[in-house]
Amino acid sequence: MDAETVFGIYRHLAERGVKIWIDGGWCVDALLGRQTRDHPDLDLAIDHRDEEEFVEQMKGLGYAKRHDGEDTAWHYVLADGRGRSVDVHVFEYDESGKNAYGIAYPYGSLTGQGRINGHAVDCVAPEWMFAFKTAYAPKEKDLKDVQALSEAFGFEVPPTHRR
């Protein structure tokens, strides 16, 4: 998944009133303002209230749900048949800001601002992206992401994620 495609999806949805937040590896790169590595997919967050329109808009871009047996109503993958995929994380807050559905993004975690290909995008806030990336046993790409976030934002890398 290249930067042009990622921003193209973001812009397409934004122009149609569908708000998304960049998550995962592309979020790290957006927060850093530069691409640091190749990304096999795009992770994003979508409010449950916008999900139906989101899926319709993605269908118009050639993406359809890929059923792999691990899908849930709030976490699934859309693929375009050309090797590109979007890992979808659906959430919903209630009127008090508590998670009421889907992926439990802490309230306030979707307040980040980053840049992809020089364009502003909404994404997971840096401190939350760091917390998410350090919450599980890391792969090599996660170690690189954690190190990059630490250098850019001054976070202390836990022993489990040191290289």
C-alpha positions in Angstrom: 0.0 0.0 0.0 1.7 3.2 -1.1 1.3 6.7 0.2 -0.5 7.9 -2.9 -3.1 5.2 -2.6 -3.5 5.9 1.2 -4.0 9.6 0.7 -6.3 8.9 -2.3 -8.6 6.8 -0.1 -8.5 9.4 2.7 -9.3 12.3 0.3 -12.0 10.4 -1.5 -13.8 9.6 1.8 -13.3 13.1 3.2 -14.8 14.7 0.0 -17.9 12.6 0.6 -18.2 13.4 4.3 -16.9 10.1 5.6 -14.4 10.6 8.4 -11.7 8.1 9.0 -8.6 8.1 11.3 -5.3 6.5 10.1 -4.1 3.8 12.4 -1.2 1.2 12.5 2.0 1.6 10.5 0.7 4.4 8.3 -0.3 6.3 11.5 3.3 6.1 12.7 4.5 7.5 9.4 1.8 10.2 9.3 2.8 11.3 12.8 6.5 11.4 11.7 5.5 13.2 8.5 7.5 10.7 6.3 7.3 7.1 5.1 9.8 5.0 7.1 9.0 1.5 5.7 6.8 -0.4 3.3 3.3 -1.1 4.5 1.3 -4.2 3.3 -2.0 -2.6 4.2 -3.8 0.5 5.6 -5.2 0.3 9.1 -8.0 2.8 9.8 -10.7 3.6 12.3 -14.3 4.4 11.4 -17.2 5.5 13.5 -19.9 2.9 13.4 -22.4 5.6 12.4 -20.5 6.2 9.2 -19.7 2.5 8.4 -22.5 1.9 5.9 -21.5 4.9 3.8 -17.8 4.0 4.2 -18.4 0.5 2.8 -20.3 1.9 -0.1 -17.6 4.4 -0.9 -14.9 1.8 -0.7 -17.0 -0.5 -2.9 -16.9 2.4 -5.5 -13.1 2.3 -5.2 -13.1 -1.5 -5.9 -12.8 -2.8 -2.4 -14.9 -5.6 -1.0 -14.9 -7.5 2.3 -12.5 -10.4 2.4 -13.8 -13.2 4.5 -11.0 -15.1 6.2 -12.8 -16.6 9.2 -11.4 -14.1 11.6 -13.7 -11.2 10.7 -16.0 -9.7 13.2 -18.7 -7.0 12.7 -16.2 -4.4 14.0 -12.9 -5.7 12.6 -12.6 -6.9 9.0 -10.5 -6.4 5.9 -11.5 -4.9 2.6 -9.4 -5.9 -0.5 -9.3 -4.6 -4.0 -8.2 -7.7 -5.9 -4.9 -6.0 -6.9 -3.0 -6.8 -3.7 -4.1 -3.8 -1.7 -6.1 -4.2 1.6 -7.6 -2.0 4.3 -7.8 -3.3 7.8 -11.0 -1.7 9.2 -11.5 -1.0 12.9 -15.1 0.1 13.7 -15.9 1.9 17.0 -18.6 3.9 18.5 -18.7 6.2 21.6 -21.8 6.9 23.6 -22.9 10.4 24.6 -20.5 10.3 27.6 -17.5 9.3 25.6 -17.4 5.7 26.6 -16.9 3.0 24.0 -20.3 1.6 23.2 -19.4 -0.7 20.2 -16.5 -2.4 18.5 -12.8 -1.6 18.9 -12.2 0.1 22.3 -10.3 3.2 21.2 -9.9 5.2 24.4 -11.8 8.5 24.2 -9.3 11.1 23.1 -7.0 8.7 21.3 -8.3 9.7 17.9 -7.0 13.2 18.1 -3.7 13.0 16.2 -2.7 15.0 13.2 -0.2 13.7 10.7 0.9 14.1 7.1 0.9 11.6 4.3 2.6 12.8 1.1 2.6 16.3 2.5 -1.2 16.3 3.1 -2.8 16.6 6.6 -4.6 13.5 7.9 -6.4 12.6 11.1 -4.9 9.7 13.0 -4.3 8.1 16.4 -2.6 10.6 18.8 1.1 9.9 19.2 1.0 8.9 22.9 -1.8 6.4 22.1 -0.1 5.0 19.0 3.0 4.4 21.2 0.9 2.7 23.8 -0.9 0.5 21.3 2.5 -0.4 19.6 4.0 -1.4 23.0 1.0 -3.4 24.2 1.9 -6.7 22.5 4.9 -8.8 21.6 6.6 -6.9 18.9 7.7 -8.0 15.4 10.7 -6.3 13.8 8.5 -3.6 12.2 7.0 -2.8 15.6 10.4 -2.3 17.1 11.2 0.2 14.3 7.9 2.0 14.8 8.4 2.2 18.6 11.9 3.5 18.2 10.9 6.1 15.6 8.0 7.3 17.8 10.3 7.5 20.8 12.9 9.6 19.0 10.2 11.9 17.6 8.1 12.4 20.7 10.4 11.5 23.6 8.6 8.4 24.8 10.6 5.9 26.9 10.9 2.6 25.2 10.0 -0.3 27.5 12.6 -3.1 27.8 10.4 -5.5 25.8 10.6 -3.2 22.7 14.3 -2.2 22.8 16.5 -3.2 19.9 
